Amino acid sequence: MILFISEMERIDTTVSTSDILLSFWMGIRFDVVITGYILLLPFLIISVLTISKQRSSIVHTGLRYYINGMFTLAFLICAVDIPYFNQFFARFSVSAFEWMDSPVFVLKMAMQEPRYWMFVLPFCLIIYVFYRITTGLFSEIGQNEKGKMIPGILFSILFLGFMLLGIRGRLDEKSPIRVGTAFFSDNAFLNQLGLNPNFTLIRSYLDSRKEENKKVSLMDENKAIFNVQKYLGITTPDDSFPLNRIVAQDSVQENKYNVVLIIMESMSVAKMTRHGNTFHLTPFLDSISNKGYYFDNAYTAGIHTFNGIFSSLFSFPALFRQHPLKGSTLKKYHGIFTALKKYDYSSIYFTTHDGQFDNVEGFLKANDCEQVISKDDYPSEKIKTTLGVPDDYMFEYSIPLLNELHAKNKPFVAAYMTTSDHGPYYIPEYFTPKNKDIKKQIVEYADFSLRKMISLSSKQKWFDNTIFVFVADHGSPLDSDYEMSLDYHHSPLLFYAPRIITDHKTFSDMAGQIDIFPTIMGLLQLPYTNNTLGINLLKEKRPYIYFSADDKYGVIDEEWFLMVNSEKKRSLYQYKTKSKNNFILDKPELAEKMDAYAKSNFQAYQFVLSNNKQ
């Protein structure tokens, strides 16, 4: 009920009351599954004791502690699931534990977000009431033990049957209840509302333990490599590195431009006026989007910040739940830092908070980024939340450092990861937003920070010789038209350089984060080796762009959106009109072509990664 209320804006007038009630009924079914699993063992033990006219206070006390403990954990997962869903538009899963190596950081971040406390009081109240009920129940167990054995056995068998049926969740003999059972309507939110987060957590964990799910196994590797080489126009493949192609430029630029890549936290295009937002949240980003090369149909590789950092800098996709920045050994990639190092570029990365979070600092330094500026480098009085300093201060702090790099008479490449548009939200007292909603205010502040960065940069000697690139790490799940929120992937992508890019253009071609590195190299006009899945968007075109969200993936063109969920069920939508009509049976050839494109790219990346050919 709390989750439903917190996401009420996803329910419009087209949603019927009967569908809402059916979603809650579905929720009861999944709740019964979890409840049945928890209570099965205590039920069997108490039944045996009762039928045999035995009573053990020690056993009863142990069972009471067991039940209270298990339900406390189950209720806690339900509580944590609410802010998790608000952030990811997905029920709680094993993906939430990607940050278990930084538990204190995550806990502080949650504790500093006031809206998360809304779920603490109901949780405590439920636990209190539940404990009172179980205490009363266990005081009654064993008091009435004068009944006959046969009726007791029959009643136990009857209720055991009810419990097993509840655990199975369905009468159908072929399959028990599954995640897909909850998907009964055209409303993506109501479909997910019926799930129990304990169920999705356990199911995702079990799936992650399957050998075939530890690595992507979508199609034959050789077929995938063949397809991708065809997509990328590789006519004479390198036997050692199947994605490798030597990129020569039309002309070599002697004056090497600087590169500044700004990865914007949660900056979905749905927050921009040029894409239909009516709250005027991003006046600066909107204004400069008309003064460079802007891509209307750009999509992020995944839904996590580490996906955005990795794909933007190294031009490989997000492989579902795999964490590219972590591992027993840090893999070496041929990304933007390595490519530009060969041309004597200095390199630096800025983040507002702990550089060790998500292993960003270690990974980037292992991949030729010379400096990482993080929380420990800023004055302590400037650190306002667990997420460190505000965005505009990070930009302000960075300018002298970029001046120092420029003073070496060398070009530089700098990457930024903003964080202000992520809870816990902090808005400096010197900024006055126009909207009243904090989620809108923080977008206004993020845009203000971008304006400040460009304003400060424009006063520096290196500004005229610098290419700025703006992209989101991921968007925000503002829309709920489909099981995968397209707003979570649809990102601004802008190449901005007032003195270099003078023929301003807007491109409708499909684009992705994975294309940023090759496109930058094209703008720099520097020959390089492209051993990635990215393309130069200014010279090449891709028919589709693909992306993943933990356990599902999508592939999209200018008209069609193909989604493949965790149970391999495919859906095809005309997303521009927000149509809920599934065309999968009407256009099987198109669906197969789109699916093959996505699967081939995912599988090809898994191949080069597994064989250390990345």
C-alpha positions as CSV (number, residue, x, y, z in Angstrom):
1,M,0.0,0.0,0.0
2,I,2.8,2.4,0.8
3,L,4.6,1.6,-2.4
4,F,1.3,2.2,-4.3
5,I,0.8,5.6,-2.6
6,S,4.4,6.6,-3.3
7,E,4.1,5.9,-7.0
8,M,0.5,7.2,-7.5
9,E,1.5,9.5,-10.3
10,R,2.0,6.4,-12.5
11,I,-1.7,5.7,-12.3
12,D,-3.7,7.8,-14.8
13,T,-7.4,7.9,-15.8
14,T,-7.0,5.0,-18.3
15,V,-6.2,2.5,-15.4
16,S,-9.3,0.8,-14.2
17,T,-10.2,0.2,-10.5
18,S,-10.5,-3.5,-11.3
19,D,-6.9,-3.6,-12.5
20,I,-5.7,-1.9,-9.3
21,L,-7.6,-4.4,-7.2
22,L,-6.3,-7.3,-9.3
23,S,-2.8,-6.1,-8.7
24,F,-3.4,-6.1,-4.9
25,W,-4.9,-9.6,-5.2
26,M,-1.7,-10.7,-7.1
27,G,0.3,-9.2,-4.2
28,I,-1.6,-11.3,-1.7
29,R,-0.7,-14.4,-3.8
30,F,3.0,-13.6,-3.7
31,D,2.8,-12.7,0.0
32,V,1.3,-16.1,0.7
33,V,4.2,-17.8,-1.2
34,I,6.8,-16.2,1.1
35,T,4.6,-16.6,4.2
36,G,4.2,-20.3,3.4
37,Y,7.9,-20.9,3.0
38,I,8.6,-19.2,6.4
39,L,5.8,-21.1,8.3
40,L,6.2,-24.5,6.7
41,L,8.8,-25.8,9.1
42,P,7.1,-24.4,12.3
43,F,3.8,-25.8,11.1
44,L,5.2,-29.3,10.7
45,I,6.9,-29.2,14.1
46,I,3.9,-27.9,16.0
47,S,1.6,-30.3,14.2
48,V,3.8,-33.3,15.2
49,L,3.9,-32.1,18.8
50,T,0.1,-31.5,19.0
51,I,-0.8,-34.8,17.4
52,S,1.5,-36.7,19.7
53,K,0.2,-34.8,22.7
54,Q,3.7,-33.4,23.4
55,R,4.6,-29.9,24.6
56,S,8.0,-28.4,24.7
57,S,8.4,-24.8,25.9
58,I,11.9,-24.8,24.6
59,V,10.8,-25.8,21.1
60,H,7.9,-23.3,21.2
61,T,10.2,-20.5,22.3
62,G,12.7,-21.4,19.6
63,L,10.0,-21.4,16.9
64,R,8.6,-18.1,18.1
65,Y,12.1,-16.5,17.8
66,Y,12.5,-18.1,14.4
67,I,9.2,-16.8,13.1
68,N,9.7,-13.3,14.6
69,G,13.2,-13.2,13.1
70,M,12.2,-14.4,9.6
71,F,9.2,-12.0,9.4
72,T,11.3,-9.1,10.6
73,L,13.7,-9.8,7.8
74,A,10.8,-10.2,5.3
75,F,9.2,-6.9,6.5
76,L,12.6,-5.1,6.3
77,I,13.1,-6.2,2.7
78,C,9.6,-4.9,1.9
79,A,10.5,-1.6,3.5
80,V,13.8,-1.2,1.7
81,D,12.1,-2.2,-1.5
82,I,10.1,1.0,-1.6
83,P,12.9,3.5,-2.1
84,Y,14.7,0.9,-4.2
85,F,11.7,0.8,-6.5
86,N,11.4,4.6,-6.5
87,Q,15.0,4.7,-7.8
88,F,15.2,1.8,-10.2
89,F,11.5,1.1,-11.2
90,A,12.2,-2.5,-10.3
91,R,11.5,-4.7,-7.3
92,F,14.3,-5.6,-4.9
93,S,16.8,-8.0,-6.3
94,V,20.3,-9.3,-5.9
95,S,21.5,-6.3,-7.9
96,A,21.1,-4.2,-4.7
97,F,24.1,-6.0,-3.2
98,E,26.5,-4.6,-5.8
99,W,27.5,-2.1,-3.1
100,M,28.0,-4.6,-0.2
101,D,31.7,-3.7,-0.2
102,S,30.7,-0.1,0.8
103,P,27.9,-0.7,3.4
104,V,28.7,2.3,5.5
105,F,28.7,4.6,2.5
106,V,25.3,3.3,1.4
107,L,23.9,3.4,4.9
108,K,24.9,7.0,5.4
109,M,23.6,8.0,2.0
110,A,20.2,6.4,2.9
111,M,20.1,7.9,6.4
112,Q,20.8,11.4,5.1
113,E,17.8,11.2,2.7
114,P,14.7,12.5,4.7
115,R,12.1,10.7,2.6
116,Y,13.6,7.3,3.4
117,W,12.5,7.9,7.0
118,M,8.9,7.7,5.9
119,F,9.3,3.9,5.7
120,V,10.9,3.5,9.1
121,L,7.9,4.3,11.3
122,P,5.5,1.9,9.4
123,F,8.1,-0.9,9.6
124,C,8.6,-0.4,13.4
125,L,4.8,-0.3,13.9
126,I,4.3,-3.5,11.9
127,I,7.0,-5.3,13.8
128,Y,5.5,-4.3,17.2
129,V,2.0,-5.5,16.2
130,F,3.4,-8.7,14.8
131,Y,5.4,-9.5,17.9
132,R,2.3,-8.9,20.1
133,I,0.3,-11.3,17.9
134,T,2.9,-14.1,17.8
135,T,3.3,-13.8,21.6
136,G,-0.4,-14.3,22.1
137,L,-0.5,-17.2,19.6
138,F,2.3,-19.1,21.2
139,S,0.8,-18.7,24.6
140,E,-2.3,-20.6,23.3
141,I,-0.4,-23.3,21.4
142,G,-0.6,-26.6,23.4
143,Q,-3.3,-25.4,25.8
144,N,-6.0,-27.5,24.2
145,E,-4.5,-31.0,23.6
146,K,-7.4,-33.2,24.5
147,G,-8.6,-33.8,21.0
148,K,-8.5,-37.1,19.2
149,M,-5.4,-38.1,17.1
150,I,-7.2,-39.0,13.8
151,P,-9.1,-35.6,13.4
152,G,-5.8,-33.9,14.3
153,I,-3.9,-35.7,11.6
154,L,-6.7,-35.0,9.1
155,F,-6.8,-31.3,9.9
156,S,-2.9,-31.2,9.7
157,I,-2.9,-32.8,6.3
158,L,-5.7,-30.5,5.1
159,F,-3.9,-27.4,6.2
160,L,-0.6,-28.7,5.0
161,G,-2.2,-29.1,1.6
162,F,-3.5,-25.5,1.7
163,M,0.0,-24.3,2.7
164,L,1.8,-26.2,-0.1
165,L,-0.8,-24.8,-2.6
166,G,-0.1,-21.3,-1.3
167,I,3.7,-21.9,-1.7
168,R,3.1,-23.1,-5.3
169,G,0.9,-20.1,-6.0
170,R,-1.0,-21.7,-8.9
171,L,-3.2,-24.7,-9.7
172,D,-1.6,-25.3,-13.0
173,E,0.4,-28.5,-12.9
174,K,3.1,-27.4,-15.3
175,S,4.6,-24.5,-13.4
176,P,4.5,-22.8,-10.0
177,I,4.0,-19.1,-9.7
178,R,6.7,-17.0,-11.4
179,V,7.6,-13.4,-11.8
180,G,5.8,-13.3,-15.1
181,T,2.6,-14.4,-13.4
182,A,2.2,-10.9,-12.0
183,F,2.2,-9.3,-15.4
184,F,-1.5,-9.2,-16.3
185,S,-2.1,-5.6,-17.6
186,D,-0.8,-2.9,-19.9
187,N,0.3,-0.8,-16.9
188,A,4.0,-1.6,-16.1
189,F,3.7,-0.3,-12.5
190,L,0.6,-2.4,-11.6
191,N,2.4,-5.5,-13.0
192,Q,5.3,-4.9,-10.7
193,L,3.2,-3.8,-7.7
194,G,1.8,-7.4,-7.4
195,L,5.3,-8.8,-6.8
196,N,6.7,-9.5,-3.3
197,P,10.3,-8.2,-3.0
198,N,11.4,-11.2,-1.0
199,F,10.3,-13.4,-3.9
200,T,12.1,-11.3,-6.5
201,L,15.2,-11.2,-4.3
202,I,15.3,-14.9,-3.8
203,R,14.5,-15.6,-7.5
204,S,17.2,-13.3,-8.7
205,Y,19.7,-14.8,-6.4
206,L,18.9,-18.3,-7.5
207,D,19.0,-17.2,-11.2
208,S,22.4,-15.5,-10.6
209,R,23.8,-18.8,-9.2
210,K,23.0,-20.7,-12.4
211,E,26.2,-21.3,-14.4
212,E,24.6,-20.1,-17.7
213,N,23.7,-16.7,-16.0
214,K,27.1,-15.9,-14.6
215,K,28.2,-15.2,-18.2
216,V,26.0,-14.0,-21.0
217,S,24.8,-17.0,-23.0
218,L,22.4,-15.7,-25.5
219,M,23.7,-17.3,-28.7
220,D,26.6,-19.1,-30.3
221,E,29.8,-17.0,-29.9
222,N,31.1,-17.6,-33.4
223,K,27.8,-16.5,-34.9
224,A,27.7,-13.4,-32.7
225,I,31.3,-12.4,-33.7
226,F,30.4,-12.9,-37.3
227,N,27.3,-10.7,-37.0
228,V,29.0,-7.9,-35.1
229,Q,31.9,-7.8,-37.6
230,K,29.3,-7.4,-40.3
231,Y,27.5,-4.7,-38.3
232,L,30.8,-2.8,-37.8
233,G,31.9,-3.2,-41.4
234,I,35.0,-5.3,-40.5
235,T,35.8,-7.0,-43.8
236,T,39.3,-8.2,-42.9
237,P,39.1,-9.4,-39.2
238,D,42.1,-9.5,-36.9
239,D,42.4,-13.2,-35.8
240,S,43.6,-12.2,-32.4
241,F,41.2,-9.3,-31.7
242,P,37.9,-9.8,-33.5
243,L,36.6,-6.3,-32.9
244,N,39.8,-4.5,-33.8
245,R,39.9,-2.0,-36.6
246,I,42.5,0.6,-37.4
247,V,40.8,4.0,-37.8
248,A,42.6,6.5,-40.0
249,Q,41.2,10.1,-40.2
250,D,40.6,12.1,-43.3
251,S,43.2,14.6,-42.0
252,V,45.4,14.7,-38.9
253,Q,44.7,17.6,-36.5
254,E,48.1,19.1,-35.5
255,N,46.6,21.3,-32.8
256,K,45.3,18.7,-30.3
257,Y,42.0,19.7,-28.7
258,N,41.3,19.2,-25.0
259,V,38.4,17.0,-24.0
260,V,36.0,17.5,-21.1
261,L,33.4,14.8,-20.6
262,I,30.7,15.5,-18.1
263,I,28.6,12.5,-17.0
264,M,25.5,13.9,-15.5
265,E,23.7,12.0,-12.7
266,S,20.2,10.9,-13.6
267,M,19.8,13.4,-16.4
268,S,17.0,11.9,-18.4
269,V,16.0,13.8,-21.5
270,A,12.5,13.8,-20.0
271,K,13.8,16.5,-17.7
272,M,14.6,18.8,-20.6
273,T,12.2,21.4,-22.2
274,R,13.3,20.4,-25.7
275,H,12.0,16.9,-25.0
276,G,8.7,18.0,-23.7
277,N,9.2,18.8,-20.0
278,T,7.0,21.8,-19.0
279,F,8.7,22.8,-15.7
280,H,11.7,24.5,-17.3
281,L,14.2,22.6,-15.2
282,T,17.2,22.7,-17.6
283,P,17.3,26.2,-19.3
284,F,21.1,26.1,-19.7
285,L,21.4,22.5,-21.0
286,D,18.5,23.3,-23.4
287,S,20.2,26.4,-24.7
288,I,23.6,24.9,-25.5
289,S,22.0,21.8,-27.0
290,N,21.3,24.0,-30.0
291,K,24.9,25.1,-30.2
292,G,26.8,21.9,-31.1
293,Y,26.1,18.3,-32.2
294,Y,23.1,17.0,-30.4
295,F,21.7,13.5,-30.6
296,D,18.0,13.2,-30.0
297,N,18.0,9.4,-29.8
298,A,20.9,8.6,-27.5
299,Y,20.6,5.8,-24.8
300,T,22.6,4.8,-21.8
301,A,24.0,1.3,-21.6
302,G,22.5,0.4,-18.2
303,I,20.7,1.8,-15.2
304,H,23.6,2.1,-12.7
305,T,26.3,4.8,-12.4
306,F,29.1,2.3,-12.8
307,N,27.5,1.3,-16.2
308,G,27.5,4.9,-17.3
309,I,31.1,5.6,-16.3
310,F,32.4,2.4,-17.9
311,S,30.4,2.6,-21.2
312,S,31.1,6.3,-21.7
313,L,34.8,5.9,-21.3
314,F,35.5,2.5,-22.7
315,S,32.7,1.9,-25.3
316,F,31.4,-1.5,-24.2
317,P,27.8,-2.3,-23.1
318,A,26.4,-3.2,-19.8
319,L,26.2,-6.9,-19.4
320,F,23.2,-7.3,-17.2
321,R,24.3,-7.7,-13.5
322,Q,28.0,-7.9,-14.2
323,H,30.0,-5.2,-12.6
324,P,32.8,-4.1,-15.0
325,L,34.8,-2.1,-12.5
326,K,35.2,-4.9,-10.0
327,G,36.8,-8.3,-10.1
328,S,39.6,-10.4,-8.8
329,T,41.9,-8.7,-11.4
330,L,41.4,-5.3,-13.0
331,K,41.1,-5.8,-16.7
332,K,42.9,-3.5,-19.1
333,Y,40.8,-1.8,-21.9
334,H,41.7,0.3,-24.8
335,G,39.5,3.3,-23.8
336,I,39.8,7.0,-24.2
337,F,42.5,7.5,-21.6
338,T,44.7,4.9,-23.2
339,A,44.1,6.1,-26.7
340,L,44.9,9.7,-25.8
341,K,47.9,8.8,-23.7
342,K,49.6,7.8,-26.9
343,Y,49.3,11.4,-28.0
344,D,50.8,12.7,-24.8
345,Y,47.5,13.8,-23.2
346,S,47.3,14.4,-19.5
347,S,44.2,12.8,-17.9
348,I,42.1,13.5,-14.8
349,Y,38.8,12.3,-13.4
350,F,36.6,14.2,-10.9
351,T,34.0,12.9,-8.5
352,T,32.3,14.6,-5.6
353,H,32.5,11.7,-3.2
354,D,34.6,8.7,-2.2
355,G,36.7,7.6,-5.2
356,Q,36.8,4.0,-3.9
357,F,33.1,3.6,-4.2
358,D,32.3,1.1,-7.0
359,N,36.1,0.7,-7.3
360,V,36.1,3.7,-9.7
361,E,39.5,5.1,-8.7
362,G,41.3,1.8,-8.8
363,F,39.8,0.8,-12.2
364,L,40.5,4.1,-13.9
365,K,44.1,4.3,-12.6
366,A,44.6,0.8,-14.0
367,N,43.4,2.1,-17.3
368,D,45.7,5.0,-17.8
369,C,43.8,7.8,-15.9
370,E,46.6,9.7,-14.2
371,Q,44.7,11.5,-11.5
372,V,41.4,10.9,-9.6
373,I,40.1,13.8,-7.6
374,S,37.6,12.7,-4.9
375,K,36.3,13.5,-1.4
376,D,39.6,13.4,0.3
377,D,41.0,16.1,-1.9
378,Y,38.3,18.7,-1.0
379,P,38.2,21.0,2.1
380,S,36.3,19.2,4.8
381,E,33.9,22.1,5.3
382,K,32.8,21.8,1.7
383,I,31.6,18.2,2.2
384,K,27.8,18.5,2.8
385,T,26.5,14.9,2.5
386,T,27.7,11.3,2.0
387,L,27.9,12.2,-1.6
388,G,30.6,14.7,-0.8
389,V,30.7,18.2,-2.2
390,P,27.9,19.9,-4.3
391,D,28.3,19.7,-8.1
392,D,29.1,23.4,-8.6
393,Y,31.9,23.3,-6.1
394,M,33.5,20.3,-7.8
395,F,33.5,22.3,-11.0
396,E,34.9,25.3,-9.3
397,Y,37.6,23.3,-7.6
398,S,38.6,21.7,-10.9
399,I,39.4,24.8,-12.8
400,P,42.8,25.5,-11.2
401,L,43.7,21.9,-11.7
402,L,42.9,22.1,-15.4
403,N,44.9,25.3,-15.6
404,E,47.8,23.4,-14.2
405,L,47.5,20.7,-16.8
406,H,47.2,23.3,-19.5
407,A,50.4,25.0,-18.2
408,K,52.4,21.9,-19.1
409,N,51.8,22.7,-22.8
410,K,50.1,19.4,-23.2
411,P,46.5,18.7,-24.2
412,F,44.3,17.1,-21.5
413,V,41.3,14.9,-21.2
414,A,39.1,15.4,-18.1
415,A,36.0,13.4,-17.0
416,Y,33.5,14.4,-14.4
417,M,30.8,12.4,-12.6
418,T,28.2,14.7,-11.0
419,T,26.0,13.4,-8.1
420,S,23.7,16.2,-6.9
421,D,20.7,14.7,-8.7
422,H,20.8,11.7,-6.4
423,G,19.6,11.5,-2.8
424,P,20.5,12.7,-0.2
425,Y,19.7,15.9,-2.0
426,Y,21.6,19.1,-1.0
427,I,20.9,22.5,-2.5
428,P,23.3,25.3,-1.5
429,E,21.8,28.4,0.2
430,Y,23.1,30.6,-2.6
431,F,20.9,28.9,-5.2
432,T,17.2,29.7,-5.4
433,P,15.1,27.2,-7.3
434,K,11.8,28.1,-9.0
435,N,9.9,24.8,-8.3
436,K,8.7,23.6,-5.0
437,D,9.2,19.9,-5.4
438,I,12.7,18.9,-4.2
439,K,13.1,16.5,-7.1
440,K,12.6,19.3,-9.6
441,Q,14.7,21.7,-7.5
442,I,17.7,19.5,-7.6
443,V,17.5,19.2,-11.4
444,E,17.4,23.0,-11.5
445,Y,20.5,23.1,-9.3
446,A,22.3,20.5,-11.5
447,D,21.6,22.7,-14.5
448,F,22.9,25.7,-12.6
449,S,26.1,23.8,-11.9
450,L,26.6,23.0,-15.6
451,R,26.1,26.7,-16.4
452,K,28.7,27.6,-13.8
453,M,31.2,25.1,-15.2
454,I,30.9,26.5,-18.8
455,S,31.0,30.1,-17.4
456,L,34.2,29.5,-15.5
457,S,35.8,27.5,-18.3
458,S,35.0,30.3,-20.9
459,K,37.4,32.6,-18.9
460,Q,40.3,30.2,-19.3
461,K,43.0,30.2,-22.0
462,W,42.2,26.6,-22.9
463,F,38.4,27.1,-23.5
464,D,38.5,27.8,-27.2
465,N,40.5,24.7,-27.8
466,T,38.3,22.3,-25.8
467,I,35.5,19.9,-26.8
468,F,32.9,19.4,-24.1
469,V,30.7,16.3,-24.1
470,F,27.5,16.0,-22.0
471,V,25.8,12.7,-21.3
472,A,23.9,11.1,-18.5
473,D,25.2,8.1,-16.5
474,H,21.6,6.9,-16.7
475,G,18.2,8.6,-16.7
476,S,15.3,8.4,-14.3
477,P,12.4,6.0,-14.4
478,L,9.8,8.8,-14.9
479,D,7.7,6.9,-17.5
480,S,6.1,3.6,-16.7
481,D,4.7,2.8,-20.1
482,Y,6.6,-0.5,-20.3
483,E,8.4,-2.9,-18.0
484,M,11.7,-1.2,-18.9
485,S,11.4,2.5,-18.4
486,L,12.8,4.2,-21.5
487,D,13.3,7.4,-19.5
488,Y,15.8,5.5,-17.5
489,H,18.0,5.1,-20.7
490,H,17.1,8.0,-22.9
491,S,19.9,10.5,-22.3
492,P,21.1,13.8,-23.7
493,L,24.2,13.5,-25.8
494,L,25.8,16.8,-26.8
495,F,29.2,17.6,-28.3
496,Y,29.8,21.3,-27.5
497,A,32.7,23.5,-28.6
498,P,31.8,27.1,-29.6
499,R,35.1,27.7,-31.4
500,I,35.5,24.3,-33.0
501,I,31.9,23.0,-33.8
502,T,30.4,25.9,-35.7
503,D,28.0,23.9,-38.0
504,H,25.4,23.2,-35.3
505,K,23.3,20.0,-36.0
506,T,20.7,17.8,-34.4
507,F,20.9,14.2,-35.3
508,S,18.0,11.7,-35.2
509,D,20.3,8.7,-35.7
510,M,20.4,6.0,-32.9
511,A,23.3,6.6,-30.6
512,G,24.6,5.2,-27.3
513,Q,27.1,5.9,-24.5
514,I,29.3,3.3,-26.2
515,D,29.7,5.6,-29.2
516,I,31.2,8.6,-27.2
517,F,34.9,7.5,-27.3
518,P,35.0,6.8,-31.1
519,T,33.1,10.0,-31.9
520,I,35.5,12.1,-29.7
521,M,38.4,10.5,-31.6
522,G,36.7,11.5,-34.9
523,L,36.3,15.1,-33.7
524,L,40.0,15.2,-32.6
525,Q,40.9,13.8,-36.0
526,L,43.5,11.5,-34.4
527,P,44.2,8.0,-35.9
528,Y,43.6,5.2,-33.3
529,T,42.8,1.6,-32.8
530,N,39.1,1.0,-32.1
531,N,38.7,-2.3,-30.3
532,T,35.3,-1.6,-29.0
533,L,31.6,-1.9,-30.0
534,G,31.3,1.9,-30.4
535,I,31.2,3.8,-33.7
536,N,31.9,7.4,-34.8
537,L,28.4,8.8,-34.9
538,L,29.5,11.6,-37.3
539,K,30.5,9.1,-40.0
540,E,28.8,5.9,-39.2
541,K,25.2,4.8,-38.5
542,R,23.8,2.0,-36.5
543,P,20.3,0.6,-37.2
544,Y,19.5,0.2,-33.5
545,I,20.9,0.9,-30.1
546,Y,20.6,-1.7,-27.3
547,F,20.8,-1.5,-23.5
548,S,20.2,-3.7,-20.4
549,A,18.7,-3.4,-17.0
550,D,20.0,-6.1,-14.7
551,D,17.9,-9.0,-15.9
552,K,16.3,-7.7,-19.1
553,Y,17.4,-5.9,-22.2
554,G,16.0,-3.7,-24.9
555,V,16.8,-2.7,-28.4
556,I,15.3,0.4,-30.1
557,D,15.2,2.3,-33.4
558,E,13.3,5.5,-34.3
559,E,9.9,3.7,-34.2
560,W,10.1,0.3,-32.5
561,F,11.1,-0.8,-29.1
562,L,11.8,-4.5,-28.5
563,M,12.0,-5.6,-24.9
564,V,13.1,-9.1,-23.7
565,N,12.4,-9.7,-20.0
566,S,14.0,-12.0,-17.5
567,E,11.9,-15.0,-18.7
568,K,13.0,-14.4,-22.3
569,K,9.5,-13.1,-23.2
570,R,9.7,-10.6,-26.1
571,S,7.4,-7.6,-26.6
572,L,7.5,-5.1,-29.5
573,Y,6.0,-1.7,-29.1
574,Q,5.6,1.5,-31.2
575,Y,7.0,3.6,-28.3
576,K,6.7,7.0,-29.9
577,T,2.9,6.9,-29.4
578,K,3.2,5.1,-26.1
579,S,1.2,2.3,-27.6
580,K,0.6,-0.7,-25.3
581,N,-0.2,-2.9,-28.3
582,N,2.3,-5.7,-28.5
583,F,3.2,-6.3,-32.2
584,I,5.4,-9.3,-31.5
585,L,3.1,-11.6,-33.5
586,D,2.5,-9.1,-36.2
587,K,6.1,-8.3,-37.0
588,P,8.1,-11.5,-36.2
589,E,10.9,-10.7,-38.8
590,L,11.5,-7.2,-37.4
591,A,11.5,-8.6,-33.8
592,E,14.0,-11.3,-34.8
593,K,16.3,-8.9,-36.6
594,M,16.3,-6.5,-33.6
595,D,16.8,-9.3,-31.1
596,A,19.7,-10.7,-33.1
597,Y,21.4,-7.3,-33.2
598,A,21.3,-6.9,-29.4
599,K,22.2,-10.5,-28.6
600,S,25.1,-10.5,-31.1
601,N,26.6,-7.4,-29.5
602,F,26.1,-8.6,-25.9
603,Q,27.6,-12.1,-26.8
604,A,30.5,-10.6,-28.7
605,Y,31.5,-8.5,-25.8
606,Q,31.2,-11.5,-23.4
607,F,33.5,-13.4,-25.8
608,V,36.2,-10.7,-25.9
609,L,35.9,-10.2,-22.2
610,S,36.1,-13.9,-21.3
611,N,39.1,-14.4,-23.6
612,N,40.9,-11.2,-22.5
613,K,40.6,-9.6,-26.0
614,Q,39.0,-6.4,-24.8
